[in-house]
Amino acid sequence: MAAWKTLEASVILDCRPFLTVESHRVELPDGQVIPDWTWIRTPDFVSILAQTDSGQFLCFRQEKYGIDGLSLAVPGGFLESGEEPLSGARRELQEETGFEAREWIPLGSYRVDPNRGAGTAYFFLALGACRTGDCLGGDLERQELILLDSSGLETALSAGGFKALSWTATVSLGLHHLDRIRRSADGRH
Amino acid sequence: MAAWKTLEASVILDCRPFLTVESHRVELPDGQVIPDWTWIRTPDFVSILAQTDSGQFLCFRQEKYGIDGLSLAVPGGFLESGEEPLSGARRELQEETGFEAREWIPLGSYRVDPNRGAGTAYFFLALGACRTGDCLGGDLERQELILLDSSGLETALSAGGFKALSWTATVSLGLHHLDRIRRSADGRH
């Protein structure tokens, strides 16, 4: 399969740093041209499932403008300009929770909108998390740090308690990875 | 926690039906006012992990303008105006694959961007899928329907083969749900 080609791009809305909208002139593999394909630029971000050595997962209970009622959430945030995803993940975990982690496992990078861009999400599983400082806060919304054990996290996930796409994806991919680690260890015994 | 209040909303970019951008005047619980909170409207959509009775999962290998190279994907698409998520999921599965499913299990609804909207994703697990007709195609990108068994799906998921956020979330949440069904059945025996 041949990819679509971008022939031209022009900015049609500039709300930097949070959003830029472009109009792309795009050529399809069969030669057909789409004159005005809408393309969305929003910042790339990280999202982290962090677990302590005693098996507790770091979550927030928080409100967000785009979400009805309270939601569970996981640590994360926008990457700074030029920042590597792993560095951004370490920084966000520390700023938001006051925790650092011993082991960082990348869980992949994912396009938010496969048609129109909207940034890339980088997910991480952070093991051996422990508190090394205070959290800085800084988001406009209030949020409360809570620790959930494995059973509590699975129940909340199944109940749809993580109400944003990136949060529920991070938790379910992280649990999937932990399950593979466990099964692989069981297989060796 | 008290929610943020929308005091005013005005459209600043109209690329309907795919995108509208609004500027919101928002009041925080402490009385602080944000005069220009960017709010993104994109269509709500469904995404489906469908399994046949012989344990095969319906996936696509496809290209998308927003994704580098080929990606695995799952069936899904935009809801039509006023359409219920379950009806939209049945329609998309049939249109995209020619399959219908016996049992539909909702896996929750998730805000794409918890700060700025960007639509809501509705995920479903569809069991007992079988072919009842032809697929209609219709998307601009070429896509190839492939069937993966459980092990192939898990390996692809872990390798980051589903390169869009909603696809990887649907697969991991669906597998998580199937695992809970299996463990609950094991517990009864």
Contacts between the chains, C-beta under 8 A, distances in Angstrom:
chain1	res1	chain2	res2	distance
A	1	B	62	7.9
A	1	B	63	4.8
A	1	B	70	6.6
A	1	B	142	5.6
A	3	B	63	6.1
A	4	B	63	7.7
A	4	B	65	4.8
A	4	B	141	7.9
A	12	B	13	6.6
A	12	B	15	7.9
A	13	B	12	6.6
A	13	B	13	4.4
A	13	B	21	5.9
A	15	B	12	7.9
A	15	B	21	7.4
A	15	B	38	4.8
A	18	B	38	5.5
A	18	B	116	7.1
A	19	B	21	7.0
A	19	B	38	5.2
A	19	B	40	7.0
A	19	B	116	7.3
A	21	B	13	5.9
A	21	B	15	7.4
A	21	B	19	7.0
A	21	B	21	6.6
A	26	B	65	6.7
A	28	B	140	6.6
A	29	B	142	7.8
A	34	B	140	7.8
A	37	B	65	6.9
A	38	B	15	4.9
A	38	B	18	5.5
A	38	B	19	5.2
A	40	B	19	7.0
A	40	B	40	7.6
A	42	B	113	7.5
A	42	B	116	7.8
A	62	B	1	7.9
A	63	B	1	4.9
A	63	B	3	6.2
A	63	B	4	7.6
A	64	B	111	7.8
A	64	B	114	4.0
A	64	B	115	6.1
A	65	B	4	4.8
A	65	B	26	6.7
A	65	B	37	6.9
A	65	B	114	7.8
A	65	B	115	6.0
A	65	B	116	7.8
A	66	B	111	5.2
A	66	B	113	6.0
A	66	B	114	4.8
A	66	B	115	5.6
A	66	B	116	6.1
A	66	B	117	5.0
A	66	B	118	7.9
A	67	B	111	5.3
A	67	B	114	5.2
A	70	B	1	6.6
A	71	B	114	7.3
A	73	B	114	7.6
A	107	B	160	7.7
A	108	B	159	8.0
A	108	B	160	3.3
A	108	B	168	7.0
A	109	B	160	7.0
A	109	B	163	7.9
A	110	B	160	7.6
A	110	B	162	7.8
A	110	B	163	6.2
A	110	B	164	6.0
A	110	B	165	4.4
A	110	B	168	5.5
A	111	B	64	7.8
A	111	B	66	5.1
A	111	B	67	5.3
A	111	B	163	6.0
A	111	B	164	5.0
A	111	B	165	6.8
A	112	B	112	6.8
A	112	B	113	7.8
A	112	B	118	7.9
A	112	B	164	7.6
A	112	B	165	5.2
A	113	B	42	7.5
A	113	B	66	6.0
A	113	B	112	7.8
A	113	B	118	7.8
A	113	B	164	7.6
A	114	B	64	4.0
A	114	B	65	7.8
A	114	B	66	4.8
A	114	B	67	5.2
A	114	B	71	7.3
A	114	B	73	7.6
A	114	B	163	7.4
A	114	B	164	4.0
A	114	B	167	7.7
A	115	B	64	6.1
A	115	B	65	6.0
A	115	B	66	5.6
A	116	B	18	7.1
A	116	B	19	7.3
A	116	B	42	7.8
A	116	B	65	7.8
A	116	B	66	6.1
A	117	B	66	5.0
A	118	B	66	7.9
A	118	B	112	7.8
A	118	B	113	7.8
A	118	B	118	6.8
A	121	B	165	5.6
A	140	B	28	6.6
A	140	B	34	7.8
A	141	B	4	7.9
A	142	B	1	5.6
A	142	B	29	7.9
A	154	B	176	7.6
A	154	B	180	7.6
A	157	B	173	7.6
A	157	B	176	6.7
A	158	B	176	7.1
A	158	B	177	6.9
A	158	B	180	6.4
A	160	B	107	7.7
A	160	B	108	3.3
A	160	B	109	7.0
A	160	B	110	7.6
A	162	B	110	7.7
A	163	B	109	7.9
A	163	B	110	6.2
A	163	B	111	6.0
A	163	B	114	7.3
A	164	B	110	6.0
A	164	B	111	5.0
A	164	B	112	7.6
A	164	B	113	7.5
A	164	B	114	4.0
A	165	B	110	4.4
A	165	B	111	6.8
A	165	B	112	5.2
A	165	B	121	5.6
A	165	B	165	5.6
A	165	B	166	6.4
A	165	B	169	5.9
A	166	B	165	6.4
A	167	B	114	7.7
A	168	B	108	7.0
A	168	B	110	5.5
A	168	B	169	5.9
A	168	B	173	6.6
A	169	B	165	5.9
A	169	B	168	5.9
A	169	B	169	3.7
A	169	B	172	6.7
A	172	B	169	6.7
A	172	B	172	3.8
A	172	B	173	5.0
A	172	B	176	5.2
A	173	B	157	7.6
A	173	B	168	6.6
A	173	B	172	5.0
A	175	B	176	6.6
A	176	B	154	7.6
A	176	B	157	6.7
A	176	B	158	7.1
A	176	B	172	5.2
A	176	B	175	6.5
A	176	B	176	7.0
A	177	B	158	6.9
A	179	B	179	7.6
A	180	B	154	7.6
A	180	B	158	6.4
